[in-house]
Amino acid sequence: MIGPVNATLFAHLDFALTVDPHDRVIRDAGVLIENGRIVAVESTENLLARDAGKAATVLDGRGRGMVPGFVDAHVHLSETLSRAVFPDNIGTRAWVFHWAKPFYAHVDLEDERFSVLLGTTEMLRSGTTCFLDMGAQNDAGVTARAAAEAGIRGIVGRHAADVKPAELPPGWTPEMVEHHFFPNAEAALEVLEQAVSDWHGYANGLIRCWVNIEGKEPCSPELHVGARELAERLGVGTTYHLASSIEEARISEQRYGRWPITRIAELGGLGPNLVIAHAVATTDEEVSLLAGHATKVAFCPSTSLKLGKGATAIGKYPEMRDAGVTVALGTDGVSAAGNLNLMRQMYLAAGLFKDARIDPTAIGAREALRMATIEGAEALGWDDEIGSLEPGKRADFVLFDLDHVEWMPYDDPLQALVWSASPASIAETWVDGRAVYREGRVLTVDEAELHREARERARAITRRAGLDRSEVPVTTTLYG
Ligand SMILES: [Zn+2]
C-alpha cells in the first residue's frame, strides 16, 4: 500500500476506549496515526472506506484493545532506588524528614540518571506515557535527558525549599542542604526560572519544565506564592505538596490558626496552574477554595495506604470532583507508594470510595479511567495534546493483549480494564507515535544493564545515607 511513510493504520482493534467528552467506546476500531499524531479514530469499516490508501503500514489490531496512555500527575523519579528501604510503619513527616531526605542527600548525578531511567521503564511497562516529576535532586536536566532517552513524555523540575529546620537531623548533608535550601524565595525562584528556560520544550516538546517546589513546612509563604506567580509569568505550571497529612494540618492549625490550604489561599497561593500533591487533609470550605481557584489535585492512593494518610477516612476526593476540581492520580514514587504503576492507582481510585462510603455509585471505573488519563492531562495543562484518543492529539496509547487471562473472557472493556487488567496484559506502549514498549522489552534502554547498575547503586546510597542502621528515627519533632 502506498502512502506517507510516517502513517500507520491500526485496523480491527477489538475496542478503543477513547475517553473523549462522551467516553465513546468503539468496537472493531480503526486508528490512523500520521507524524506522531492521531488523525482518525472510528470504526475500521469507515476508516478503511475513506483512508485505506493513506497509510504505509497497516497493522492488524485483532486481539488488541487501545486505551489512551496513562498520566502520572505526581512522581519522584529521583527516589526509584529507594524501593522497600524505609520502614512501612511510619507517618508522612518522619518518612520525609528522617528517611527520604537523607536518601536524597546521597543520590548523586549518576545515581539520579539511573533512577530516572529505571523509573521511566517501570512506567512504560505499566502504560504510563506522561508524568509530572516533583523535582530533581541534582539537576532538572538529568531528569529531562534521561526521560527523553527512555522515550517518555513528562514535566520535570528541580527540588527547592527555603526554610531549614532549626537543627539538621542525622543523614542530611551540608551539600544537600546547600543545594535544596535557598537563602530565600527570591534566590530559589531565580534558579527555578533558569531551569524552565533551559528545559521547557526539550526533545521536540516531549519534555516540559515547571516551577516546582517542595511545599509545606520547608517552604516560606513567599516561595509558595512566588512559584505560582513565576509559573504564570512563564506560561508554565507549578506543583507542590500541601495538606499531605493530618499531622501537617494540626501543626498549621496550632501555628497559624488555619489548615494549610486555607492559609495558602489567604496568602494568594492558589491558581489554575497549580497541582497540589495529596490534599488529603481538607475541609469542605477548602474544597470550595480549590474549585474557585481551579487548582488541581494529584491524589496518590498507594501512598495514602502505605503511609496511613487517611484518604478514605478524611479525604474529600469525591467531593472535590463533584465541586468541579480536577483530581488526577499520582504514584508518588517507589518508596512512598511501593510502585510506579498508575493502573494500580486507577484500580484503587475506582474502589476506595465505594467501600469507604458504602456507596456503589461513588467514583467507579469510568471516573477512575478519566482520572488516570484525560483529567491527568488537564492537571498538567496538556489536555490539548494528550489524555484521550481523539483526532489531532499526539499518539500516546497502550495496547492490551486480549488473549491474556486477565481478559479471558470479557464483555465491557471499561470494567475489564479497571477491575481485571494489570500491566501484565500490556502488549505495547506508544509515545508520540512510536512504540517504546513491545514484546516484553522497553526498546529504548538496555534493561539488563540498568538493573545491574540500579541494584548496586541502591545499596551504596542506603549505606552512605546511614539508613541501614537501627537508630534512624520513626517519629519526628522537626518543624513542630
Ligand atoms: Zn510527593
Residues whose N, C-alpha, C, O or C-beta is under 5 A from the ligand:
A	BS01	ZN	D332
